[in-house]
Amino acid sequence: MKNFLEIQFEEVVLLPLLRSLTSQTKDLTKACTLSQSSSMLGLEMGSFHVGPIGVEYDVSAHRCLFLLASTKNRVFVCDWEMATKKSVGDLKEADLKGKKVFVRVDLNVPLDENLNITDDTRGRPKGVTPKYSLKPLVPRLSELLGVKVEMADDCIGEGVEKMVAALPDGGVLLLENVRFYKEEEKNDPEFAKKLAALADLYVNDAFGTAHRAHASTEGVAKYLKPAVAGFLMQKELDYLVGAVSNPKKPFAAIVGGSKVSSKIGVIESLLEKVDVLLLGGGMIFTFYKAQGHSVGSSLVEEDKLDLASSLLEKAKAKGVSLLLPTDVVIADKFAADADSKVVPASQIPDGWMGLDIGPDSIKTFSVSLDSTKTVIWNGPMGVFEFDKFAEGTEAIAKKLAELSGNGVITIIGGGDSVAAVEKAGLAEKMSHISTGGGASLELLEGKTLPGVLALNDA
């Protein structure tokens, strides 16, 4: 720790003493535990606020002013440098020449009935499941890498070790699916050691699994040095941590999806950072009901009504422009061929359900995004799988593509949003499309990822 400071204020509430912040840990969530009893204090990866002041985390310098302790009229902080992780770009030729590299990649791709890849941008087996074998991927990998990729029948063992030993310089060996072993998801140390025995250093380029502490994502990094981030992993972190923690302003977030409960952490975290927050998808009906509106038979989480009200209040208190749709497209049943009509959001008749945002909402949302410099989108505006209820989602995708062309940073935060953008044929127009569903959500919530923490500090 350095630059220990004492800052005086006229009025600061008594706050709990932090547990020891040691120089051994660079992980904010492990460094300390805070009592949540004081409404004056909020802590997350990006920033903290105490009383009338806020101290922002500077992502470019990877440091922040960190609250240590306080008494009445006095707050102690320290200027605390955060760890950045080594990436492939930091390695020199000498680090790699003649070395065997264990590269963890995310090869979850859909296959048709003839085992052809239908989408190479995106199964989770339980035990050895032939349909989850990686063998069908070899031709496409060979084509992309420009070298003949060899395929092992296993991911550990003597046979695999012999194939590794026989690899020429620049050779590539694809190991069989690590999830065929239950020890992978249990992060079994012995299994991790067997994987590590195959190589000299480790590269994790599987952002989509970085939120899981598995043997091949976290365990193996204990036994191979250096352990570094791959190019894709580094790009994900640059955008989802960098652009969100230190965004070009005005900063807007669009959050959709069916349930408030699955996006609580994201919404609460984003309310600390954004200037504009647009909400869509099935979750909006919980907000409407919390406001006393009729929602018909739309999806509502009855146990989250108070939460919805509190989020609206929090947005107001923080000066965030939180916009809910003013009109919705409703249907008489949940089906692609349902009868549909547009009604004001507050006047959904009994027996009808909202399945998309309406045309007025599309216009309002689009106008609110015109002045932004950074936009992140997580979750569709409606049931975009049904063409009749995909207009809201497609309109947002087109708007973001337009904004990208005008120099706005547009980030598609994983999951269904990615599928929606790809369906609209606009993926290449966006600044960044995240390859992680759960990993993206956890980063946006301000959580740390085990697969990233395991890597060497820069």
Disulfide bonds with the S-S distance in Angstrom:
none
